[in-house]
Amino acid sequence: MKTILCSFIFCLMSACLTAQPGTLDSNFGNNGKVISETYEGDAYASLLQPDGKIVVGGGGSFYKGTELLRGTLLVRYNTNGSPDLNFADSGRGVYILGDSDDYIPTIHAMALQPDGKIVALGNFAVQNGIFGPFSLMRFNTDGSPDENFGINGLVVCNITGGLDAAFKVGLLKDGRIVVAGQPHKDINDYGRGFIACYNQQGKFDRSFGDTGVVTILLDQPAAINSMAITADNKIIVGGTYGSSVPADEILLQYNNNGTPDLNFGENGMAKMSFSAQTEGVLLNDIAIDKEGRIVTAGIYYSQRGNGVAAIKVGRFTKAGFPDTAFSSDGYTYTQYIGANAYAETIAVQANNKIIAAGYRHVRDSGTFTIIRYNPNGSVDSAFGINGIQNTFFYGGDIAYSANIQKDGKIVLAGFSQLARTSFVDIARYNGDATKKQIILNKIKHYIQTHNNANAVADKIANASISVYPNPVNNLLTIKGLDATMNYDILMINDKGAVIKHASANNISSYQFNVQNLSSGVYYVSVISNQKIITTLKFVKQ
């Protein structure tokens, strides 16, 4: 039985395991991309389940036999990009919720409940003859409509009785559903915003604001189109404010009962102003980093760039003021040469690096685009190509939603338009490998390249650590540990998957019960201070 030096493993792995952040993940779909094949449609929203599966929502259609099904679209993919055939109808489902084919809700935003049910915000709907300019839907974990929500899974929503517009949906910690948007009673009604709150059955929460609705009416016109829920269960909504050009970007914070949080910004409002060289700004999305700072993404039009649209990212402090640690005025923008670029979505990594994504548009064609910013507001040149990555599908490609996996990989979802057909597109990009990932990858590489333990180099990291008996039937003992040290001990199968994990602190030996393991080859890796001490092979009889 041989062991290997930690440095030996690190040398083996340094060149082959850590893919550059921002490159397409070759382990996902077809070289990092998935294009809808068994259905057509538009995708505006996505989310990640705790098990890593990807749920995408929008509107679409597919043929079932000779019958064309068309409606609200909900699809789910496995972590490798393959359709989850146990979800809806072979991985995808279209639904006509309500009375009329004239108004089929298209999903524009989604939220995941702790029980795995999916809450979706859509546009127009009619039910029992009642029209709503926006709608809420809820789906079970298998993709079927939740009949315990509203009427057969659908709630028709109306704030003013007119053509209200809703943009974002979120969940409070007690399960209540909040929606943010703009009320429009008629064509002369503009410049206001609203937050509506619903209980878990889809009815107005009458204890929130004015019988379920907070109307946002400021001293100047405001267009509210973004929302986020903070870690302390407060509601932040954002948009633009003022009738002059450029308008200000604003955030407003509310308590979870609908009352304004007047301790946020100045009397409840955070405001970011722009230079006179700016032709206009638009806020499209909000995210919150682990420090509680609020990051915004949208579009910036600059006179200096001849009116070319650029991706804009800003950051506010948790207290509600432009964050000068991000830039001197709290925002930055990135402009492509000879092309318009739009940020539709934003996400923040665990290390507070910022992912802004949308599309780059040149003439009549577009691509997914993604930019990563450092916490100080600079473009991260280590990501993609000098901080930027563009991904082509069919042309007319637009990314509307971004999510970051637990392992740091980045998932974008959107769609392409080819002639009169739309295709749902998903791309996954490599992120920064965590220390845990690096260690696991090194172990996997060791297993893949050293299945014969006798072929391992004779250099020994710690000759005193060994396993016995080998082969083993019941109890496997790891002996020779230093009783003054703390260890993590991983048991791994021959595919590189961790099947057991234990901590061994201040003891000289540790035992695993392997009685229930199938016969075959396994490995034990001993780790201390996030470094591999040794990896040992054993056989279960």
C-alpha positions as CSV (number, residue, x, y, z in Angstrom):
1,M,0.0,0.0,0.0
2,K,1.5,3.4,-1.0
3,T,0.7,6.9,-0.2
4,I,1.6,10.1,-2.1
5,L,2.8,13.6,-1.2
6,C,0.3,16.4,-1.1
7,S,2.7,18.4,-3.3
8,F,2.8,15.6,-5.8
9,I,-1.0,15.7,-6.1
10,F,-1.0,19.5,-6.4
11,C,1.5,19.3,-9.2
12,L,-0.6,16.7,-11.0
13,M,-3.7,18.8,-10.8
14,S,-2.6,22.4,-11.2
15,A,-2.8,22.3,-15.0
16,C,-5.8,20.1,-15.6
17,L,-8.5,20.7,-13.0
18,T,-9.1,24.3,-12.5
19,A,-10.8,25.7,-15.6
20,Q,-10.6,29.4,-16.2
21,P,-13.5,31.3,-14.6
22,G,-16.0,32.5,-17.3
23,T,-15.3,29.7,-19.8
24,L,-18.2,27.5,-20.8
25,D,-18.5,24.3,-18.7
26,S,-17.8,21.4,-21.0
27,N,-19.6,19.0,-18.5
28,F,-22.9,20.8,-19.1
29,G,-25.1,20.1,-22.1
30,N,-23.2,20.4,-25.4
31,N,-19.9,22.0,-24.5
32,G,-21.6,24.2,-21.9
33,K,-24.8,25.0,-23.8
34,V,-28.4,23.6,-23.9
35,I,-30.9,24.6,-26.5
36,S,-34.5,23.4,-26.3
37,E,-35.1,20.6,-28.7
38,T,-38.4,19.0,-27.7
39,Y,-40.2,22.3,-27.4
40,E,-40.1,26.0,-28.5
41,G,-40.4,29.0,-26.3
42,D,-39.2,32.1,-24.5
43,A,-37.5,32.0,-21.1
44,Y,-37.5,35.0,-18.8
45,A,-36.9,33.4,-15.4
46,S,-34.9,30.6,-13.8
47,L,-34.0,29.2,-10.4
48,L,-31.8,26.5,-8.9
49,Q,-33.2,23.8,-6.6
50,P,-31.1,22.7,-3.6
51,D,-30.3,19.5,-5.5
52,G,-28.8,21.6,-8.3
53,K,-31.5,21.0,-10.8
54,I,-32.4,24.0,-13.0
55,V,-36.0,25.2,-13.4
56,V,-36.7,27.6,-16.3
57,G,-40.0,29.5,-16.9
58,G,-41.5,31.5,-19.7
59,G,-44.0,30.7,-22.5
60,G,-43.9,28.0,-25.1
61,S,-45.3,25.1,-27.1
62,F,-44.6,21.5,-28.2
63,Y,-46.4,18.8,-30.1
64,K,-47.8,15.8,-28.2
65,G,-48.5,13.5,-31.0
66,T,-50.2,15.6,-33.6
67,E,-51.7,18.0,-31.0
68,L,-49.9,21.4,-30.5
69,L,-49.9,22.4,-26.9
70,R,-49.2,26.0,-26.2
71,G,-49.2,28.0,-22.9
72,T,-47.2,28.9,-19.8
73,L,-43.9,27.1,-20.0
74,L,-42.1,25.4,-17.2
75,V,-39.1,23.1,-17.8
76,R,-36.5,21.4,-15.6
77,Y,-33.0,20.1,-16.3
78,N,-30.6,17.9,-14.4
79,T,-27.3,19.2,-13.2
80,N,-25.6,17.9,-16.4
81,G,-28.0,19.8,-18.7
82,S,-30.1,16.8,-19.7
83,P,-34.0,17.1,-19.4
84,D,-35.4,15.9,-16.1
85,L,-37.8,13.3,-17.5
86,N,-39.6,13.0,-14.1
87,F,-40.7,16.6,-14.3
88,A,-44.0,17.6,-16.0
89,D,-44.3,16.0,-19.4
90,S,-40.9,14.4,-20.1
91,G,-39.1,17.4,-18.6
92,R,-41.3,20.2,-20.0
93,G,-44.8,21.3,-19.5
94,V,-47.1,23.9,-21.0
95,Y,-50.2,25.0,-19.1
96,I,-53.4,27.0,-19.9
97,L,-54.4,28.1,-16.5
98,G,-57.7,30.0,-16.6
99,D,-60.6,30.4,-19.0
100,S,-59.3,31.9,-22.2
101,D,-56.7,31.0,-24.9
102,D,-56.6,34.8,-25.6
103,Y,-54.6,35.4,-22.3
104,I,-52.0,32.7,-21.6
105,P,-49.7,33.8,-18.8
106,T,-46.0,34.0,-19.6
107,I,-43.8,33.5,-16.6
108,H,-41.5,36.6,-16.0
109,A,-40.2,35.8,-12.5
110,M,-40.1,32.9,-10.1
111,A,-39.4,32.0,-6.5
112,L,-38.8,28.7,-4.8
113,Q,-40.6,27.8,-1.6
114,P,-38.8,25.8,1.2
115,D,-41.1,22.9,0.4
116,G,-39.9,22.9,-3.2
117,K,-43.1,24.4,-4.8
118,I,-42.5,27.0,-7.4
119,V,-44.2,30.4,-7.3
120,A,-44.4,32.1,-10.7
121,L,-45.3,35.6,-11.7
122,G,-47.0,35.9,-15.1
123,N,-48.8,38.5,-17.2
124,F,-52.4,38.6,-18.4
125,A,-54.9,36.0,-17.2
126,V,-58.7,35.4,-17.2
127,Q,-60.6,33.2,-14.8
128,N,-64.3,32.9,-14.2
129,G,-64.7,35.9,-16.5
130,I,-62.4,38.1,-14.4
131,F,-59.5,39.7,-16.2
132,G,-56.1,40.4,-14.5
133,P,-53.2,42.3,-16.0
134,F,-50.8,40.0,-14.1
135,S,-51.1,36.6,-12.5
136,L,-49.6,34.3,-9.8
137,M,-49.2,30.6,-10.4
138,R,-47.9,27.9,-8.2
139,F,-46.5,24.5,-9.3
140,N,-45.8,21.3,-7.3
141,T,-42.4,19.8,-7.2
142,D,-43.3,17.5,-10.1
143,G,-44.3,20.4,-12.3
144,S,-48.0,20.0,-12.0
145,P,-50.2,23.0,-11.1
146,D,-50.9,23.3,-7.3
147,E,-54.7,23.0,-7.0
148,N,-54.5,24.3,-3.4
149,F,-53.3,27.7,-4.7
150,G,-55.9,30.1,-6.0
151,I,-58.2,28.3,-8.5
152,N,-56.4,25.3,-10.0
153,G,-53.0,26.9,-9.4
154,L,-53.8,30.4,-10.8
155,V,-54.5,33.7,-9.1
156,V,-55.8,36.6,-11.3
157,C,-54.3,39.8,-9.9
158,N,-55.4,43.4,-10.2
159,I,-54.4,46.5,-8.3
160,T,-56.3,49.3,-10.0
161,G,-58.7,47.5,-12.4
162,G,-56.5,48.8,-15.3
163,L,-53.4,47.5,-16.9
164,D,-51.1,47.1,-14.0
165,A,-47.6,45.8,-14.7
166,A,-45.8,43.5,-12.3
167,F,-42.1,42.6,-12.7
168,K,-40.7,40.7,-9.7
169,V,-41.8,38.2,-7.1
170,G,-40.3,37.2,-3.8
171,L,-41.0,35.2,-0.6
172,L,-40.9,36.5,3.0
173,K,-39.7,34.1,5.6
174,D,-43.2,33.2,6.8
175,G,-44.1,32.1,3.2
176,R,-46.1,35.2,2.1
177,I,-45.6,36.2,-1.5
178,V,-44.7,39.8,-2.5
179,V,-44.9,41.3,-5.9
180,A,-43.6,44.6,-7.1
181,G,-44.6,46.7,-10.1
182,Q,-46.3,49.7,-11.5
183,P,-50.1,50.4,-11.3
184,H,-51.8,51.8,-14.5
185,K,-55.4,52.6,-14.0
186,D,-55.5,54.3,-17.5
187,I,-53.1,55.9,-20.0
188,N,-52.7,59.0,-17.8
189,D,-51.7,57.0,-14.7
190,Y,-48.0,56.6,-14.6
191,G,-45.1,57.4,-12.3
192,R,-46.3,55.3,-9.4
193,G,-45.3,51.9,-8.0
194,F,-46.8,49.2,-5.8
195,I,-46.0,46.2,-3.6
196,A,-48.7,43.6,-3.2
197,C,-48.6,40.9,-0.6
198,Y,-50.4,37.5,-0.8
199,N,-50.8,34.7,1.7
200,Q,-49.9,31.1,0.9
201,Q,-53.3,30.4,-0.6
202,G,-53.0,33.3,-3.0
203,K,-55.3,35.8,-1.3
204,F,-54.4,39.3,-0.3
205,D,-52.7,39.6,3.1
206,R,-55.0,42.3,4.5
207,S,-52.5,43.0,7.3
208,F,-49.9,44.3,4.8
209,G,-50.1,48.0,3.9
210,D,-53.6,49.0,2.8
211,T,-55.4,45.7,2.9
212,G,-52.6,43.9,1.0
213,V,-51.2,46.7,-1.2
214,V,-48.7,49.5,-0.7
215,T,-48.9,52.2,-3.2
216,I,-45.7,54.1,-3.9
217,L,-46.4,57.7,-4.8
218,L,-43.4,60.1,-4.6
219,D,-43.0,63.8,-5.2
220,Q,-41.7,63.0,-8.7
221,P,-42.6,60.2,-11.1
222,A,-41.0,56.9,-10.2
223,A,-40.9,53.6,-12.3
224,I,-40.6,50.7,-9.9
225,N,-39.5,47.5,-11.7
226,S,-37.1,45.5,-9.4
227,M,-37.2,43.9,-5.9
228,A,-35.2,41.9,-3.5
229,I,-35.8,40.5,0.0
230,T,-33.1,41.1,2.6
231,A,-31.7,38.6,5.1
232,D,-33.6,40.3,7.8
233,N,-36.9,40.0,5.9
234,K,-37.2,43.5,4.6
235,I,-38.4,44.4,1.1
236,I,-36.3,46.5,-1.2
237,V,-37.8,47.8,-4.4
238,G,-36.0,49.9,-7.0
239,G,-36.4,51.8,-10.2
240,T,-35.9,55.3,-11.6
241,Y,-37.0,58.6,-10.2
242,G,-37.6,62.1,-11.6
243,S,-38.7,63.6,-14.9
244,S,-35.4,65.1,-15.9
245,V,-32.7,63.4,-17.9
246,P,-30.9,61.5,-16.6
247,A,-33.3,60.3,-14.0
248,D,-32.0,59.1,-10.6
249,E,-31.8,55.5,-9.6
250,I,-33.6,54.8,-6.4
251,L,-34.2,52.1,-3.8
252,L,-36.9,52.1,-1.2
253,Q,-37.0,49.8,1.8
254,Y,-40.1,48.5,3.5
255,N,-40.7,46.5,6.6
256,N,-42.5,43.1,6.2
257,N,-45.8,44.7,7.3
258,G,-45.6,47.2,4.4
259,T,-44.5,50.2,6.4
260,P,-41.6,52.3,5.0
261,D,-38.3,51.8,6.7
262,L,-37.4,55.5,7.3
263,N,-33.9,54.5,8.7
264,F,-32.9,53.5,5.1
265,G,-31.1,56.1,3.0
266,E,-32.8,59.5,3.5
267,N,-36.2,59.1,5.0
268,G,-36.5,55.6,3.4
269,M,-35.1,56.4,0.0
270,A,-31.6,55.6,-1.4
271,K,-30.7,57.7,-4.4
272,M,-27.9,57.5,-7.0
273,S,-27.5,60.4,-9.4
274,F,-25.6,60.4,-12.7
275,S,-23.4,62.9,-14.5
276,A,-24.6,65.4,-17.1
277,Q,-22.9,63.3,-19.7
278,T,-25.5,60.6,-19.2
279,E,-28.4,60.3,-21.7
280,G,-30.4,57.9,-19.6
281,V,-30.4,55.0,-17.2
282,L,-32.6,52.0,-16.6
283,L,-32.6,49.6,-13.6
284,N,-33.5,46.0,-14.4
285,D,-32.4,43.9,-11.4
286,I,-31.3,43.9,-7.7
287,A,-29.2,41.5,-5.7
288,I,-27.8,41.6,-2.2
289,D,-24.3,40.5,-1.3
290,K,-23.3,38.7,1.9
291,E,-22.4,42.1,3.6
292,G,-26.0,43.3,3.0
293,R,-25.0,45.8,0.3
294,I,-27.4,46.2,-2.5
295,V,-26.1,45.7,-6.1
296,T,-28.1,47.0,-9.1
297,A,-27.8,46.2,-12.8
298,G,-29.3,47.9,-15.8
299,I,-28.5,50.0,-18.9
300,Y,-26.5,53.2,-19.2
301,Y,-26.7,55.5,-22.2
302,S,-23.7,57.9,-22.5
303,Q,-23.2,60.9,-24.7
304,R,-19.5,60.1,-24.7
305,G,-20.3,56.9,-26.4
306,N,-22.6,58.5,-29.0
307,G,-25.6,57.1,-27.2
308,V,-24.5,53.5,-27.3
309,A,-26.0,51.4,-24.5
310,A,-23.7,50.0,-21.9
311,I,-24.0,47.6,-19.0
312,K,-24.3,49.5,-15.8
313,V,-23.7,48.1,-12.3
314,G,-24.1,50.1,-9.1
315,R,-23.8,49.4,-5.4
316,F,-25.5,50.9,-2.3
317,T,-24.4,50.4,1.3
318,K,-26.7,48.4,3.6
319,A,-27.7,51.7,5.1
320,G,-28.9,53.0,1.7
321,F,-26.2,55.3,0.3
322,P,-24.1,55.0,-2.9
323,D,-21.1,52.9,-2.0
324,T,-17.9,54.9,-2.6
325,A,-15.9,51.8,-2.0
326,F,-17.3,50.5,-5.3
327,S,-16.6,53.7,-7.2
328,S,-16.4,57.4,-6.4
329,D,-20.1,57.8,-7.3
330,G,-21.3,54.3,-6.6
331,Y,-21.6,53.0,-10.1
332,T,-19.6,51.8,-13.1
333,Y,-20.5,50.9,-16.7
334,T,-18.9,48.8,-19.4
335,Q,-19.3,49.7,-23.0
336,Y,-18.6,47.5,-26.0
337,I,-17.0,49.0,-29.1
338,G,-19.5,49.3,-31.9
339,A,-22.2,47.4,-30.0
340,N,-25.1,48.0,-27.6
341,A,-25.0,45.9,-24.4
342,Y,-27.8,45.5,-21.8
343,A,-27.8,44.1,-18.3
344,E,-31.0,42.2,-17.6
345,T,-29.9,40.3,-14.5
346,I,-27.4,40.3,-11.7
347,A,-26.0,37.9,-9.1
348,V,-23.4,38.0,-6.4
349,Q,-20.8,35.3,-5.7
350,A,-19.9,34.1,-2.2
351,N,-16.7,36.2,-2.5
352,N,-18.8,39.3,-3.3
353,K,-17.7,39.4,-7.0
354,I,-20.6,40.5,-9.1
355,I,-22.0,38.8,-12.2
356,A,-23.9,41.1,-14.6
357,A,-25.5,39.4,-17.6
358,G,-27.8,40.2,-20.5
359,Y,-27.0,40.5,-24.1
360,R,-24.7,42.2,-26.6
361,H,-26.4,43.5,-29.7
362,V,-24.7,44.2,-33.1
363,R,-26.9,45.1,-36.0
364,D,-29.6,42.4,-36.1
365,S,-27.8,39.8,-34.0
366,G,-27.2,39.3,-30.3
367,T,-25.4,37.0,-28.0
368,F,-25.5,36.2,-24.3
369,T,-23.1,38.4,-22.5
370,I,-21.7,38.1,-19.0
371,I,-19.3,40.4,-17.1
372,R,-17.7,39.9,-13.7
373,Y,-16.7,42.8,-11.4
374,N,-14.5,42.7,-8.4
375,P,-15.9,44.0,-5.1
376,N,-14.1,47.3,-5.7
377,G,-16.0,47.9,-9.0
378,S,-13.2,47.0,-11.4
379,V,-13.8,44.5,-14.2
380,D,-12.2,41.2,-13.2
381,S,-9.7,40.5,-15.9
382,A,-9.3,36.9,-14.7
383,F,-12.8,36.1,-15.9
384,G,-13.6,35.1,-19.5
385,I,-11.7,37.3,-21.9
386,N,-10.5,40.4,-19.9
387,G,-13.6,40.1,-17.7
388,I,-16.2,39.4,-20.4
389,Q,-17.7,36.4,-22.1
390,N,-20.1,36.3,-25.0
391,T,-22.0,33.2,-26.0
392,F,-23.6,32.6,-29.4
393,F,-26.6,30.3,-29.9
394,Y,-28.7,31.2,-32.9
395,G,-28.5,35.0,-32.9
396,G,-30.9,37.3,-31.3
397,D,-29.8,35.6,-28.0
398,I,-30.9,37.3,-24.8
399,A,-30.0,36.2,-21.2
400,Y,-32.7,37.2,-18.7
401,S,-31.8,35.3,-15.6
402,A,-28.6,34.4,-13.7
403,N,-28.0,32.0,-10.9
404,I,-24.8,30.8,-9.1
405,Q,-24.5,27.2,-8.1
406,K,-23.1,26.1,-4.7
407,D,-19.9,25.1,-6.5
408,G,-19.5,28.6,-7.9
409,K,-20.6,27.8,-11.5
410,I,-22.8,30.4,-13.2
411,V,-26.0,29.5,-15.0
412,L,-27.6,31.9,-17.5
413,A,-31.1,31.3,-19.0
414,G,-32.8,33.1,-21.8
415,F,-33.8,32.5,-25.4
416,S,-32.9,32.9,-29.1
417,Q,-35.1,34.1,-31.9
418,L,-34.6,32.5,-35.3
419,A,-37.0,33.7,-38.0
420,R,-40.3,33.4,-36.2
421,T,-39.2,30.6,-33.9
422,S,-37.9,31.0,-30.3
423,F,-35.6,28.5,-28.5
424,V,-34.9,28.4,-24.8
425,D,-31.1,28.7,-24.2
426,I,-29.1,27.8,-21.1
427,A,-25.4,28.3,-20.6
428,R,-23.2,27.3,-17.7
429,Y,-19.8,28.9,-17.0
430,N,-17.0,27.8,-14.8
431,G,-16.6,29.8,-11.6
432,D,-13.9,30.0,-9.0
433,A,-13.1,26.6,-7.6
434,T,-13.5,26.5,-3.8
435,K,-10.7,25.0,-1.7
436,K,-13.0,22.1,-1.0
437,Q,-13.6,21.6,-4.7
438,I,-9.9,21.7,-5.4
439,I,-9.2,19.0,-2.9
440,L,-12.0,16.8,-4.1
441,N,-10.9,17.3,-7.7
442,K,-7.4,16.3,-6.8
443,I,-8.6,13.2,-5.1
444,K,-10.8,12.3,-8.1
445,H,-7.8,12.8,-10.4
446,Y,-5.7,10.6,-8.2
447,I,-8.3,7.8,-8.3
448,Q,-8.6,8.1,-12.1
449,T,-4.9,7.9,-12.7
450,H,-3.8,5.6,-9.9
451,N,-6.3,2.8,-9.8
452,N,-3.4,0.5,-9.1
453,A,-2.1,1.6,-5.8
454,N,1.2,-0.1,-6.4
455,A,1.9,2.2,-9.3
456,V,1.9,5.3,-7.0
457,A,5.1,7.1,-6.4
458,D,7.2,5.9,-3.5
459,K,7.3,9.3,-1.9
460,I,5.3,9.3,1.3
461,A,3.4,12.2,2.9
462,N,3.1,10.5,6.3
463,A,4.3,7.0,6.5
464,S,2.7,6.4,9.9
465,I,-0.9,6.7,8.5
466,S,-2.4,3.4,7.2
467,V,-5.6,1.5,7.0
468,Y,-6.3,-2.0,8.2
469,P,-7.5,-4.7,7.7
470,N,-7.2,-4.6,3.9
471,P,-9.3,-6.2,2.4
472,V,-12.0,-5.4,5.0
473,N,-15.4,-6.7,5.8
474,N,-16.7,-4.7,8.8
475,L,-14.6,-2.1,10.5
476,L,-11.9,-0.2,8.7
477,T,-9.4,1.5,11.0
478,I,-7.3,4.5,10.0
479,K,-4.3,4.5,12.3
480,G,-1.2,6.6,12.8
481,L,-3.0,10.0,13.1
482,D,-1.2,12.7,15.1
483,A,-3.3,13.2,18.3
484,T,-2.3,16.8,18.4
485,M,-4.0,17.6,15.1
486,N,-7.5,17.9,13.6
487,Y,-8.4,15.9,10.5
488,D,-11.2,15.6,8.0
489,I,-11.4,12.0,6.7
490,L,-13.2,11.3,3.4
491,M,-14.3,7.9,2.1
492,I,-14.6,7.9,-1.7
493,N,-15.8,5.4,-4.2
494,D,-14.0,4.5,-7.4
495,K,-16.0,7.2,-9.3
496,G,-14.6,10.0,-7.1
497,A,-17.8,10.6,-5.1
498,V,-17.6,11.2,-1.4
499,I,-19.7,8.7,0.4
500,K,-18.7,9.3,4.0
501,H,-17.2,12.3,5.8
502,A,-15.9,12.3,9.4
503,S,-13.9,14.7,11.7
504,A,-11.1,13.2,13.8
505,N,-9.8,15.6,16.4
506,N,-7.0,14.9,18.8
507,I,-7.1,11.1,18.3
508,S,-4.6,8.7,16.9
509,S,-7.0,6.4,15.1
510,Y,-10.5,6.4,13.6
511,Q,-12.9,3.7,12.5
512,F,-15.5,3.5,9.6
513,N,-18.2,0.8,9.6
514,V,-18.1,-0.4,6.0
515,Q,-20.3,-3.5,6.4
516,N,-23.1,-2.0,4.2
517,L,-20.7,-1.0,1.3
518,S,-20.9,-3.0,-1.9
519,S,-17.8,-5.0,-2.8
520,G,-15.2,-3.1,-4.7
521,V,-12.3,-0.6,-4.5
522,Y,-12.6,2.5,-2.3
523,Y,-10.3,5.3,-1.0
524,V,-9.7,7.1,2.2
525,S,-8.3,10.7,2.0
526,V,-6.9,12.3,5.2
527,I,-7.0,16.1,5.1
528,S,-5.8,18.7,7.6
529,N,-5.8,22.5,7.3
530,Q,-7.4,22.1,3.9
531,K,-4.4,20.1,2.6
532,I,-4.4,16.5,1.6
533,I,-2.1,14.5,3.9
534,T,-2.5,11.2,2.2
535,T,-4.9,9.1,0.1
536,L,-5.1,5.4,0.7
537,K,-6.8,2.6,-1.3
538,F,-8.7,-0.3,0.3
539,V,-10.9,-3.2,-0.9
540,K,-14.3,-4.0,0.5
541,Q,-14.8,-7.8,0.2
